[in-house]
Amino acid sequence: MDNQQKINKGILLKIEKYCAIQERCIFDVIKKLNSWEIKNDHDFIINHLTNNNFINEQRFSNTFSSGKFNIKNWGKKKISFELKKRNIQSLIIKNSLEEIDTIQYCNTVRKLIHKKFISLNEKDVFKKKAKTVQYLYQKGFDTSLVWKLLNEEIE
């Protein structure tokens, strides 16, 4: 173990700094190590970062979810998909998505509905609604929720 620590001291400091700048997940760290052409000692480095609280998958997932929802207006499906791409466990994703306030979530959907609906130059109301739903679907919102709120908001 001492030999591993000697070999990795410079690498450890560099990867600690990388993790301290912003929240990272294990997937991001491994990707960065590979970009630095560090192929060995991934387990040792990940254990070191986890034990010293430089990485925490739940904390990363919570930060990622709230940031993508609040800043980029992503829906839960898109957030979940992106977290799965980073090999985050389903239970961690579920817990993170539950942190998003339901009222704020619905208000965001309503705001996006109005913004998109008004911006469309379509005369047929059904086509305009369908394009609005498609737009919100691409942002990761559930189509049944979008249709429900769209029909409540726009008569």
GROMACS elastic network, one bead per residue, 0.5 to 0.9 nm:
[ bonds ]
;  ai    aj funct       b0    kb
    1     4     6  0.51216   500
    1     5     6  0.62726   500
    1     6     6  0.87663   500
    2     5     6  0.50144   500
    2     6     6  0.62291   500
    2     7     6  0.86641   500
    3     6     6  0.51665   500
    3     7     6  0.62516   500
    3     8     6  0.86244   500
    4     7     6  0.51680   500
    4     8     6  0.60751   500
    4     9     6  0.84659   500
    4    41     6  0.78417   500
    4    44     6  0.81281   500
    5     8     6  0.51839   500
    5     9     6  0.58203   500
    5    12     6  0.86335   500
    5    44     6  0.88678   500
    6     9     6  0.54670   500
    6    10     6  0.84366   500
    7    10     6  0.76664   500
    7    11     6  0.80733   500
    8    12     6  0.56460   500
    8    13     6  0.84562   500
    8    41     6  0.82757   500
    8    45     6  0.80684   500
    9    12     6  0.50551   500
    9    13     6  0.62986   500
    9    14     6  0.86851   500
   10    13     6  0.52471   500
   10    14     6  0.62668   500
   10    15     6  0.86968   500
   11    14     6  0.50830   500
   11    15     6  0.60855   500
   11    16     6  0.84028   500
   11    33     6  0.88900   500
   11    38     6  0.88652   500
   11    45     6  0.87214   500
   12    15     6  0.52047   500
   12    16     6  0.58921   500
   12    17     6  0.85052   500
   12    45     6  0.69200   500
   12    48     6  0.82868   500
   12    49     6  0.83843   500
   13    16     6  0.50895   500
   13    17     6  0.62458   500
   13    18     6  0.86864   500
   14    17     6  0.52406   500
   14    18     6  0.63461   500
   14    19     6  0.88489   500
   15    19     6  0.62084   500
   15    20     6  0.85245   500
   15    29     6  0.76158   500
   15    32     6  0.83379   500
   15    33     6  0.80049   500
   15    45     6  0.85440   500
   15    49     6  0.84341   500
   16    19     6  0.51174   500
   16    20     6  0.60517   500
   16    21     6  0.87649   500
   16    49     6  0.70522   500
   16    54     6  0.65786   500
   17    21     6  0.63159   500
   17    54     6  0.89818   500
   18    21     6  0.56161   500
   18    22     6  0.74180   500
   18    24     6  0.83560   500
   18    29     6  0.84141   500
   18    32     6  0.88706   500
   19    22     6  0.58551   500
   19    23     6  0.62071   500
   19    24     6  0.57759   500
   19    25     6  0.86925   500
   19    29     6  0.78903   500
   19    49     6  0.84043   500
   19    54     6  0.58613   500
   19    55     6  0.68100   500
   20    23     6  0.71115   500
   20    24     6  0.84997   500
   20    54     6  0.65703   500
   20    55     6  0.87592   500
   21    24     6  0.88937   500
   23    54     6  0.82252   500
   23    55     6  0.70773   500
   23    56     6  0.82409   500
   23    59     6  0.76576   500
   23    60     6  0.54395   500
   23    61     6  0.89274   500
   23    63     6  0.73880   500
   23    64     6  0.82210   500
   24    27     6  0.80791   500
   24    28     6  0.59955   500
   24    29     6  0.68396   500
   24    54     6  0.81646   500
   24    55     6  0.60188   500
   24    56     6  0.77265   500
   24    57     6  0.78824   500
   24    59     6  0.89426   500
   24    60     6  0.59792   500
   25    28     6  0.53216   500
   25    29     6  0.64220   500
   25    30     6  0.88146   500
   25    55     6  0.61076   500
   25    56     6  0.67470   500
   25    57     6  0.55748   500
   25    58     6  0.89231   500
   25    59     6  0.89100   500
   25    60     6  0.60593   500
   25    61     6  0.81159   500
   25    86     6  0.75640   500
   25    87     6  0.88470   500
   25    88     6  0.80666   500
   26    29     6  0.50872   500
   26    30     6  0.61620   500
   26    31     6  0.85182   500
   26    46     6  0.69442   500
   26    50     6  0.89740   500
   26    55     6  0.71838   500
   26    56     6  0.82550   500
   26    57     6  0.73183   500
   26    86     6  0.80875   500
   26    87     6  0.83066   500
   26    88     6  0.86452   500
   27    30     6  0.52920   500
   27    31     6  0.61488   500
   27    32     6  0.86525   500
   27    85     6  0.88976   500
   27    86     6  0.54931   500
   27    87     6  0.66547   500
   27    88     6  0.83744   500
   28    31     6  0.50652   500
   28    32     6  0.61502   500
   28    33     6  0.86332   500
   28    86     6  0.74752   500
   29    32     6  0.50651   500
   29    33     6  0.61261   500
   29    34     6  0.85602   500
   29    42     6  0.89522   500
   29    46     6  0.78497   500
   29    55     6  0.88560   500
   30    33     6  0.50146   500
   30    34     6  0.60951   500
   30    35     6  0.85494   500
   30    38     6  0.89771   500
   30    42     6  0.69386   500
   30    46     6  0.82744   500
   31    34     6  0.51526   500
   31    35     6  0.62367   500
   31    36     6  0.87579   500
   32    36     6  0.63375   500
   32    37     6  0.86319   500
   32    38     6  0.87501   500
   33    36     6  0.50502   500
   33    37     6  0.63016   500
   33    38     6  0.51937   500
   33    39     6  0.72113   500
   33    42     6  0.78263   500
   34    38     6  0.53521   500
   34    39     6  0.61210   500
   35    38     6  0.74684   500
   36    39     6  0.86502   500
   38    41     6  0.78904   500
   38    42     6  0.80308   500
   39    42     6  0.70347   500
   40    43     6  0.83093   500
   40    44     6  0.88751   500
   41    44     6  0.51464   500
   41    45     6  0.61664   500
   41    46     6  0.85670   500
   42    45     6  0.51722   500
   42    46     6  0.60057   500
   42    47     6  0.84673   500
   43    46     6  0.51469   500
   43    47     6  0.60072   500
   43    48     6  0.84679   500
   44    47     6  0.52251   500
   44    48     6  0.61594   500
   44    49     6  0.87147   500
   45    48     6  0.50418   500
   45    49     6  0.61703   500
   45    50     6  0.85590   500
   46    49     6  0.51170   500
   46    50     6  0.60233   500
   46    51     6  0.84342   500
   46    55     6  0.82003   500
   47    50     6  0.51044   500
   47    51     6  0.58817   500
   47    52     6  0.83935   500
   48    51     6  0.52412   500
   48    52     6  0.61141   500
   48    53     6  0.85144   500
   48    54     6  0.84356   500
   49    52     6  0.52574   500
   49    53     6  0.60444   500
   49    55     6  0.57422   500
   49    56     6  0.86406   500
   50    54     6  0.59371   500
   50    55     6  0.51801   500
   50    56     6  0.63478   500
   51    54     6  0.77806   500
   51    55     6  0.84292   500
   52    55     6  0.79466   500
   53    56     6  0.64189   500
   55    59     6  0.80000   500
   55    60     6  0.75467   500
   56    59     6  0.53344   500
   56    60     6  0.60796   500
   56    61     6  0.85767   500
   57    60     6  0.50280   500
   57    61     6  0.60022   500
   57    62     6  0.85649   500
   57    88     6  0.69490   500
   57    89     6  0.85304   500
   57    92     6  0.75249   500
   58    61     6  0.50434   500
   58    62     6  0.60964   500
   58    63     6  0.85513   500
   58    88     6  0.85525   500
   58    92     6  0.57308   500
   58    93     6  0.79425   500
   58    95     6  0.81847   500
   58    96     6  0.73976   500
   59    62     6  0.51773   500
   59    63     6  0.61579   500
   59    64     6  0.84781   500
   59    96     6  0.86798   500
   60    63     6  0.52144   500
   60    64     6  0.59415   500
   60    65     6  0.84513   500
   61    64     6  0.50676   500
   61    65     6  0.59439   500
   61    66     6  0.85135   500
   61    83     6  0.71286   500
   61    88     6  0.76473   500
   61    92     6  0.70101   500
   61    93     6  0.64826   500
   61    95     6  0.87327   500
   61    96     6  0.60146   500
   61    97     6  0.87663   500
   62    65     6  0.52329   500
   62    66     6  0.61530   500
   62    67     6  0.84270   500
   62    92     6  0.85662   500
   62    93     6  0.81321   500
   62    95     6  0.80486   500
   62    97     6  0.77232   500
   62    99     6  0.75420   500
   63    66     6  0.53837   500
   63    67     6  0.59520   500
   63    68     6  0.84882   500
   63    96     6  0.83700   500
   64    67     6  0.52124   500
   64    68     6  0.60383   500
   64    69     6  0.84592   500
   64    79     6  0.80232   500
   64    83     6  0.82250   500
   64    96     6  0.87125   500
   65    68     6  0.53742   500
   65    69     6  0.60726   500
   65    70     6  0.84359   500
   65    74     6  0.87178   500
   65    76     6  0.81249   500
   65    79     6  0.61456   500
   65    80     6  0.82413   500
   65    83     6  0.85238   500
   65    93     6  0.85409   500
   65    96     6  0.64348   500
   65    97     6  0.66925   500
   65    99     6  0.85871   500
   65   100     6  0.79462   500
   66    69     6  0.51673   500
   66    70     6  0.58092   500
   66    71     6  0.80866   500
   66    96     6  0.81540   500
   66    97     6  0.83513   500
   66    99     6  0.80245   500
   66   100     6  0.68634   500
   67    70     6  0.52657   500
   67    71     6  0.55468   500
   67    72     6  0.72804   500
   67    73     6  0.87150   500
   68    71     6  0.55262   500
   68    73     6  0.62580   500
   68    74     6  0.56268   500
   68    75     6  0.83339   500
   68    79     6  0.70237   500
   69    72     6  0.57555   500
   69    75     6  0.64956   500
   69    76     6  0.78970   500
   69    79     6  0.78674   500
   69   100     6  0.81020   500
   69   105     6  0.83458   500
   69   108     6  0.89397   500
   70    73     6  0.56327   500
   70    74     6  0.78290   500
   70   108     6  0.88851   500
   71    74     6  0.81736   500
   72   139     6  0.89623   500
   73   108     6  0.72621   500
   73   109     6  0.86193   500
   73   112     6  0.84336   500
   73   139     6  0.73997   500
   74    77     6  0.82215   500
   74    78     6  0.63543   500
   74    79     6  0.65890   500
   74   136     6  0.87189   500
   74   138     6  0.88815   500
   74   139     6  0.51862   500
   74   140     6  0.58286   500
   74   141     6  0.73682   500
   75    78     6  0.56245   500
   75    79     6  0.63485   500
   75    80     6  0.86745   500
   75   105     6  0.82036   500
   75   109     6  0.85571   500
   75   136     6  0.80196   500
   75   137     6  0.82148   500
   75   138     6  0.87786   500
   75   139     6  0.57621   500
   75   142     6  0.76487   500
   76    79     6  0.50662   500
   76    80     6  0.59364   500
   76    81     6  0.84890   500
   76    97     6  0.65891   500
   76   100     6  0.88307   500
   76   139     6  0.89002   500
   76   140     6  0.59498   500
   76   141     6  0.62592   500
   76   142     6  0.80098   500
   77    80     6  0.51140   500
   77    81     6  0.61175   500
   77    82     6  0.86771   500
   77   137     6  0.88342   500
   77   139     6  0.83136   500
   77   141     6  0.61753   500
   77   142     6  0.71773   500
   78    81     6  0.50357   500
   78    82     6  0.61928   500
   78    83     6  0.86165   500
   78   137     6  0.89727   500
   78   138     6  0.79933   500
   78   139     6  0.65180   500
   78   141     6  0.75143   500
   79    82     6  0.52336   500
   79    83     6  0.62232   500
   79    84     6  0.86283   500
   79    93     6  0.86902   500
   79    97     6  0.82675   500
   79   140     6  0.72318   500
   80    83     6  0.51595   500
   80    84     6  0.61244   500
   80    85     6  0.86602   500
   80    90     6  0.85925   500
   80    93     6  0.63811   500
   80    94     6  0.81970   500
   80    97     6  0.78932   500
   80   140     6  0.88588   500
   81    84     6  0.51235   500
   81    85     6  0.63180   500
   81    86     6  0.88975   500
   81   140     6  0.88656   500
   82    85     6  0.50933   500
   82    86     6  0.66727   500
   83    86     6  0.50926   500
   83    87     6  0.66428   500
   83    88     6  0.56177   500
   83    89     6  0.84121   500
   83    90     6  0.89100   500
   83    93     6  0.69879   500
   84    88     6  0.53761   500
   84    89     6  0.72514   500
   84    90     6  0.75851   500
   84    93     6  0.80232   500
   85    88     6  0.75689   500
   87    90     6  0.88977   500
   88    91     6  0.85615   500
   88    92     6  0.67976   500
   88    93     6  0.67906   500
   89    92     6  0.53753   500
   89    93     6  0.63874   500
   89    94     6  0.87489   500
   90    93     6  0.50359   500
   90    94     6  0.60551   500
   90    95     6  0.86091   500
   91    95     6  0.61734   500
   91    96     6  0.86162   500
   92    95     6  0.51632   500
   92    96     6  0.62377   500
   92    97     6  0.87245   500
   93    96     6  0.51049   500
   93    97     6  0.61877   500
   93    98     6  0.86117   500
   94    97     6  0.52631   500
   94    98     6  0.62376   500
   94    99     6  0.88938   500
   95    98     6  0.51841   500
   95    99     6  0.66647   500
   96    99     6  0.52851   500
   96   100     6  0.73720   500
   97   100     6  0.55570   500
   97   101     6  0.88914   500
   98   101     6  0.74748   500
   98   102     6  0.85153   500
   99   102     6  0.88585   500
  100   103     6  0.88887   500
  100   104     6  0.76515   500
  100   105     6  0.69565   500
  101   104     6  0.53059   500
  101   105     6  0.60431   500
  101   106     6  0.87587   500
  102   106     6  0.62176   500
  102   107     6  0.85402   500
  103   106     6  0.52392   500
  103   107     6  0.61136   500
  103   108     6  0.85777   500
  104   108     6  0.60859   500
  104   109     6  0.86482   500
  105   108     6  0.51757   500
  105   109     6  0.63860   500
  105   110     6  0.87851   500
  106   109     6  0.50088   500
  106   110     6  0.62051   500
  106   111     6  0.86035   500
  106   145     6  0.84578   500
  106   146     6  0.89080   500
  106   149     6  0.80055   500
  107   110     6  0.50232   500
  107   111     6  0.61163   500
  107   112     6  0.85999   500
  108   111     6  0.50358   500
  108   112     6  0.61432   500
  108   113     6  0.84879   500
  109   112     6  0.51668   500
  109   113     6  0.60419   500
  109   114     6  0.86894   500
  109   136     6  0.77773   500
  109   141     6  0.78302   500
  109   145     6  0.85948   500
  109   146     6  0.69217   500
  109   149     6  0.77146   500
  109   150     6  0.88199   500
  110   113     6  0.50013   500
  110   114     6  0.62661   500
  110   115     6  0.85958   500
  110   146     6  0.82221   500
  110   149     6  0.66489   500
  110   150     6  0.73439   500
  110   153     6  0.75591   500
  111   114     6  0.53265   500
  111   115     6  0.61745   500
  111   116     6  0.86515   500
  112   115     6  0.50472   500
  112   116     6  0.59977   500
  112   117     6  0.82585   500
  112   132     6  0.86610   500
  112   136     6  0.75104   500
  113   116     6  0.53724   500
  113   117     6  0.57996   500
  113   118     6  0.83713   500
  113   129     6  0.88554   500
  113   132     6  0.63978   500
  113   133     6  0.78951   500
  113   135     6  0.89023   500
  113   136     6  0.76461   500
  113   146     6  0.79567   500
  113   149     6  0.83267   500
  113   150     6  0.66308   500
  113   153     6  0.84890   500
  114   117     6  0.51545   500
  114   118     6  0.59702   500
  114   119     6  0.84430   500
  114   132     6  0.88347   500
  114   150     6  0.85459   500
  114   153     6  0.82307   500
  114   154     6  0.85317   500
  115   118     6  0.55447   500
  115   119     6  0.63122   500
  116   119     6  0.51176   500
  116   120     6  0.64566   500
  116   131     6  0.85341   500
  116   132     6  0.59197   500
  116   135     6  0.78094   500
  116   136     6  0.88318   500
  117   120     6  0.56017   500
  117   121     6  0.88227   500
  117   128     6  0.65685   500
  117   129     6  0.69938   500
  117   131     6  0.81745   500
  117   132     6  0.58651   500
  118   121     6  0.80283   500
  120   123     6  0.88205   500
  120   128     6  0.67151   500
  120   131     6  0.83023   500
  120   132     6  0.83571   500
  121   128     6  0.81045   500
  122   125     6  0.72554   500
  122   127     6  0.71058   500
  122   128     6  0.57273   500
  123   126     6  0.89226   500
  123   127     6  0.80385   500
  123   128     6  0.73930   500
  124   127     6  0.54036   500
  124   128     6  0.62105   500
  124   129     6  0.87329   500
  125   129     6  0.61035   500
  125   130     6  0.85497   500
  126   129     6  0.50305   500
  126   130     6  0.60863   500
  126   131     6  0.86129   500
  127   131     6  0.61140   500
  127   132     6  0.84914   500
  128   131     6  0.52402   500
  128   132     6  0.62188   500
  128   133     6  0.87188   500
  129   132     6  0.50025   500
  129   133     6  0.61703   500
  129   134     6  0.85830   500
  129   147     6  0.83216   500
  129   150     6  0.74871   500
  129   151     6  0.87382   500
  129   154     6  0.87318   500
  130   133     6  0.51011   500
  130   134     6  0.61261   500
  130   135     6  0.86176   500
  130   147     6  0.88310   500
  131   134     6  0.50074   500
  131   135     6  0.61652   500
  131   136     6  0.87463   500
  132   135     6  0.51432   500
  132   136     6  0.64091   500
  132   137     6  0.86045   500
  132   146     6  0.87688   500
  132   150     6  0.85870   500
  133   136     6  0.52045   500
  133   137     6  0.60057   500
  133   138     6  0.86324   500
  133   141     6  0.88931   500
  133   143     6  0.65300   500
  133   146     6  0.62293   500
  133   147     6  0.67411   500
  133   150     6  0.81147   500
  134   138     6  0.62552   500
  134   139     6  0.87368   500
  134   143     6  0.80538   500
  135   138     6  0.52538   500
  135   139     6  0.65445   500
  136   140     6  0.64941   500
  136   141     6  0.56360   500
  136   142     6  0.80323   500
  136   143     6  0.76599   500
  136   146     6  0.72516   500
  137   140     6  0.51083   500
  137   141     6  0.50369   500
  137   142     6  0.63325   500
  137   143     6  0.59820   500
  137   146     6  0.81000   500
  138   141     6  0.73787   500
  140   143     6  0.88675   500
  141   144     6  0.87873   500
  141   145     6  0.75500   500
  141   146     6  0.70090   500
  142   145     6  0.54813   500
  142   146     6  0.63145   500
  142   147     6  0.87874   500
  143   147     6  0.59952   500
  143   148     6  0.84238   500
  144   147     6  0.51940   500
  144   148     6  0.60975   500
  144   149     6  0.86459   500
  145   148     6  0.50803   500
  145   149     6  0.61645   500
  145   150     6  0.83543   500
  146   149     6  0.52586   500
  146   150     6  0.57902   500
  146   151     6  0.84382   500
  147   151     6  0.59888   500
  147   152     6  0.84797   500
  148   151     6  0.53963   500
  148   152     6  0.63217   500
  148   153     6  0.87449   500
  149   153     6  0.60365   500
  149   154     6  0.84171   500
  150   153     6  0.51390   500
  150   154     6  0.57741   500
  150   155     6  0.84032   500
  151   154     6  0.53850   500
  151   155     6  0.61957   500
  152   155     6  0.69959   500
